[in-house]
Amino acid sequence: MTPQERAATEPESDGVDEALALVAPPRPAEPHRATPWPDARSTSARAGAAARAAGAAGGAPRHVPLGRALGRMLAEPLRALTDLPSFDTSAMDGWAVSGPGPWKIHEEGAVLAGHAPAAALADGTAVRIATGARIPPETTAVIRSEHSRSSSGGQVHALREVQPGQDIRPRGQECRSGDPLLPAGTPITPAVLGLAAAAGYDDLPVLPRPRVEVLVLGDELLTAGLPHDGFIRDALGPMLGPWLDTLGAEVLATHRVGDDAEALRAAVTGSEADLVITTGGTAAGPLDHVHPVLASAGATLLVDGVKVRPGHPMLLARLGGEAPGRHLVGLPGNPLAAVSGLLTLAEPLLRALTGAPVPPPRRVPVRDEVHGHPQDTRLVPVAYDGDRVVPLHYNGPAMLRGIAAADGMAVVPPGGARPGDPLQILDLPWSVSLAQERASVRSQTHGVPEGTCFT
């Protein structure tokens, strides 16, 4: 199917509709099964929760080494396997002292971290000690190097009042063996890995990742080189796998399927994934095979079209078969419309499948006016600018230039938004750190860096 044919058959004409909405009275709404955007997200989340309850998403929890656990979620509460610290340790480089001072310097060398326990200190003596070293028995306190002086007579003098126990980390100060450290369902961050290692873990129990298979549809797609002779580059194949990975999915494979109904049916029914993602073919043209294939495969449509621009031909279906809780999300073929489908249907379903917490809705004032659709929600790429967001240009359904520079997508209600209106923001999975970096660049350049596509 050529791009021209697809354009003639697929009703993903958001840019035209939006332009007409600005210059002409709204047309009467046509009967349609499309679901309001908030309801579509709720339906997707409920489907994911039901699938998780039915035992979908890859089976039982498993143990993985610490080095492979980053980004996963704890399947069980994390409990300390040892006291932390597991012995009394020095919090500073300095002197371990016993009794009142001044203290005679112990001549048998310093107490170092990782070495055998030192002998007990006699009253009135001091010994050099390093940070993290085990405290010798009978130690009263540790005096920091900068708070002490040593005399030519071999004595240590304190420059400040010495309190018993100062600069000593007592055994079990952070936790005792068996103490709960983190609840099940906690995302495993680098800090969690550090805590787990300190608490004695070599591996962690993690929730299985939902298995996802991506089917990129269309005869007109190239995987290399420049577009030519009616062929276009496949932008979704390289994008969807990594995007789904950031959402906690295990992407089994990305396959390219031509405009062939039987090939599509075989790919959908033969998949072992918990979630199948398709691109394109969700409309009603002669080469749009997703609906007929789902019907022949006994699937149940949960969402058939969403009142959102771009991306309104998206769909969500529960697949038949012996495995419970399998679903298909049909994304439109236009790239930004596909992103809209990911955020609307795939992300809530995957979040529910993994048991990930749902972040509370966040609303941020918009700096500039944003045109809206007369009846539908719009999702518009935005970038943070201080405590506001700025809508980005190049936000048509076939464009990726705006989303590539974006920190998130603003949810624009029907009718649009005026400057200062608070809009719900859908943060992109990687946007927190990038938003900080981009904000730093903007502050250093006193505005928008050259080439950024702000409106």
Secondary structure, DSSP 8 states (H G I E B T S, - for coil): --HHHHHHH----HHHHHHHHHHS----------EEHHHHHHHHHHHHHHHHHTT-SSSS-EEEEGGG-TT-BBSS-EE-SS-BSSS-EESSSEEEE-SSSSEEE-SS--B-TTS-------TTEEEEE-TT-B--TT--EEEEGGGEEE-TTSEEEESS---TTTTEE-TTSSB-TT-EEE-TT-B--HHHHHHHHHTT-SEEEE----EEEEEEE-TTEESSS--BTTBEE-SHHHHHHHHHHHTT-EEEEEEEE-S-HHHHHHHHHH---SEEEEES--SSSTT--HHHHHHHTT-EEEEE-EEEES-TT-EEEE--SSSTT-EEEEE-SSHHHHHHHIIIIIHHHHHHHHT-------EEEBSS-B---SSSEEEEEEEEETTEEEEBS--STT--HHHHT-SEEEEE-TT-B-TT-EEEEEE-TTHHHHHHHHHHHHHHTTS--TT--B-
